[in-house]
Amino acid sequence: QVQLVDSGGGLVQAGGSLRLSCAASGRTSSTYAMGWFRQAPGKERAFVAAISWAAGYADSVKGRFTISRDNTKNTVYLQMNSLKPEDTAVYYCAAKGGGWSESDASYPYWGQGTQVTVSS
């Protein structure tokens, strides 16, 4: 089993920045793919970014968000810059074996989520 704890969310003005963290424990492995997803009110959960041996991003966040990982700390980060009101959502980190995927159904391990609110 892998346990994930998300943190770093908050309230920020449009154009601002936040850095989310996801700390992994349990049967963790540096070979796990780690992903970030988000769910806005009334919408389905959506892919944001993921990283394994390479990183991938949703088109809506390319150039603004950066995913990274520190395997010595079993932690993955999501640096979010130039935030927009439409980035408001609960952000979840997730983990899976093998390469990363945009499909949330392929990730068996999930954090509890952290709220990001961007005001206009």
C-alpha positions as CSV (number, residue, x, y, z in Angstrom):
1,Q,0.0,0.0,0.0
2,V,1.0,3.6,-0.7
3,Q,-0.2,6.5,1.4
4,L,-0.3,10.0,-0.1
5,V,-0.7,13.3,1.7
6,D,-1.4,16.4,-0.3
7,S,-0.7,19.9,1.0
8,G,0.0,23.5,-0.1
9,G,-3.4,24.6,-1.3
10,G,-4.9,28.0,-0.4
11,L,-6.4,31.2,-1.6
12,V,-4.4,33.3,-4.1
13,Q,-5.2,36.2,-6.5
14,A,-5.1,35.7,-10.2
15,G,-1.6,35.8,-11.5
16,G,-0.2,34.5,-8.3
17,S,1.6,31.2,-7.5
18,L,1.3,28.2,-5.3
19,R,3.3,25.1,-4.8
20,L,1.5,21.9,-3.9
21,S,3.3,19.0,-2.3
22,C,2.5,15.3,-2.1
23,A,4.3,13.2,0.4
24,A,4.3,9.4,-0.2
25,S,4.8,6.7,2.4
26,G,4.4,3.0,2.6
27,R,5.5,0.8,-0.2
28,T,6.8,3.7,-2.2
29,S,9.1,3.4,-5.2
30,S,11.0,5.9,-7.2
31,T,9.7,4.1,-10.2
32,Y,6.1,5.0,-9.5
33,A,4.5,7.4,-11.7
34,M,3.0,10.4,-9.9
35,G,0.2,12.5,-11.1
36,W,-1.9,15.5,-10.2
37,F,-5.6,15.8,-11.0
38,R,-8.1,18.4,-10.1
39,Q,-11.9,18.6,-9.7
40,A,-13.8,21.8,-9.9
41,P,-17.3,22.1,-8.5
42,G,-19.8,20.3,-10.8
43,K,-17.1,18.9,-13.0
44,E,-15.4,15.6,-13.4
45,R,-11.9,15.1,-12.1
46,A,-9.4,16.1,-14.8
47,F,-5.7,15.4,-15.5
48,V,-3.3,18.2,-14.7
49,A,0.3,16.8,-14.9
50,A,2.2,13.6,-14.2
51,I,5.8,12.4,-14.1
52,S,7.6,9.2,-14.3
53,W,10.8,9.2,-16.5
54,A,9.3,12.2,-18.3
55,A,6.6,14.7,-17.5
56,G,3.3,15.4,-19.2
57,Y,0.8,18.3,-18.8
58,A,-2.7,19.1,-19.7
59,D,-2.9,21.7,-22.5
60,S,-4.6,24.1,-20.1
61,V,-1.6,24.3,-17.8
62,K,1.4,23.9,-20.1
63,G,3.9,26.7,-19.6
64,R,2.4,27.7,-16.2
65,F,2.6,24.6,-14.1
66,T,5.7,22.4,-13.4
67,I,5.7,19.0,-11.9
68,S,8.8,17.7,-10.2
69,R,9.8,15.0,-7.7
70,D,12.4,14.5,-5.0
71,N,12.9,10.8,-4.6
72,T,15.1,11.3,-1.5
73,K,12.0,12.7,0.2
74,N,9.4,10.6,-1.5
75,T,7.7,13.8,-2.5
76,V,6.2,15.2,-5.7
77,Y,5.6,18.9,-6.2
78,L,3.3,21.0,-8.5
79,Q,4.6,24.5,-9.0
80,M,1.7,26.6,-10.2
81,N,2.4,30.0,-11.7
82,S,0.2,32.6,-13.4
83,L,-2.8,31.2,-11.7
84,K,-6.3,31.9,-13.2
85,P,-9.7,31.7,-11.6
86,E,-10.5,28.7,-13.8
87,D,-7.7,26.8,-11.9
88,T,-9.9,26.8,-8.8
89,A,-10.4,23.2,-7.8
90,V,-9.6,20.5,-5.3
91,Y,-6.2,19.1,-6.4
92,Y,-5.4,15.5,-5.8
93,C,-2.1,13.6,-6.2
94,A,-2.1,10.0,-7.3
95,A,0.4,7.2,-7.8
96,K,0.6,4.2,-10.0
97,G,3.2,1.6,-11.2
98,G,4.7,2.0,-14.6
99,G,4.5,5.1,-16.8
100,W,2.2,8.0,-16.2
101,S,-1.3,8.2,-17.6
102,E,-3.9,10.9,-18.1
103,S,-6.6,8.5,-17.0
104,D,-7.5,8.8,-13.3
105,A,-8.9,5.2,-13.4
106,S,-5.3,3.9,-13.8
107,Y,-4.1,5.3,-10.5
108,P,-4.8,3.1,-7.5
109,Y,-3.4,5.4,-4.9
110,W,-4.8,8.9,-4.0
111,G,-4.2,11.7,-1.7
112,Q,-7.0,13.4,0.2
113,G,-7.0,16.5,-1.9
114,T,-6.1,20.1,-1.2
115,Q,-8.2,23.1,-2.2
116,V,-6.9,25.8,-4.5
117,T,-8.9,28.9,-4.9
118,V,-7.9,31.7,-7.3
119,S,-9.7,35.0,-7.0
120,S,-10.2,37.4,-9.9
